C-alpha cells in the first residue's frame, strides 16, 4: 500500500497591515476550510506608495518583496 500525501492548493493574500489580515483571515479560513491553505503576508504599508515604484516595475517590486518574505519565513 502506497501512502500519498494529501495536497491542497494554497491561496496567498498580500495585505498592507495587520488589521487587514485580521479582518480577512477568519472569513477566508471558513470559506476554504477543507480544500485550500490560506496564507497571509503583511507588507506593513502600501508597496505602490514607494516613490521607486511605477506602473512599469510594480510587478517586479512585488515579486522581489515576496521572494524576500518567503526566504525570511523559511529560517
N, C-alpha and C positions, 0 to 999 in steps of 0.2 A: 504494500500500500504506500503510495507516494503522498506526502503532505504538501499541499500547495498553499503558500502564504496568501492570506486574503489581501487583495489590493483594492484600495479606494482612491478615488480621484481627489485631488487637493484643489481647493479654491483659495486663492490668495487675494486678500484685500489690503491695499496700501492706503492708510488713513493719515491725516495730519496730526492728530493728537489723541491722547488717552481718552478724552471724553467721546470722541468719535468711535473709538474701539469699544468702549463700554456700552454705547448706545446700540451698536450693531451686532456685537459678538453673540449675545444670547439669542437674538432673533434668528441669525443665520445658523447657529448651532442647532436650533429646533427644526428649522426648515430642512437642513441637510444632515440630520441626526444619524441616519443609517448608511448613507452611500457616499458621503463626502467628508473630507477632513478640512476644517476651516482654519486658516492661518491668517493672523493679522500682523502687519508690520507698521510701526508708527514712525513717521518721518520727523516728528517734532517741529512741524512748520510746513508751509506751502512751498514745495520744491520749485514751482513755477514763479514764485516771487523773487527768487535769487536773480540778481542782475546779470549773471553769466548765462542764464537760461533763455533760449529763444525758441521760436517755432521750429527752427532747423535742427536744434540739438536737444530738445526736451526728451525725446525717447532715449537718446544716448545717456543723458544725465540720470534718468530714472533707472535705466538698465545698470549703470555703474553703481548707483546707490544700492540697488537690490543685491548686486553681487557682493558689495562690501558688507551689507547686512547679513547675508547668508554665511559669509566667512566668519563673521563675528559670532553668530549663533552656534556655529559648529564647535567652537572652542569651549 
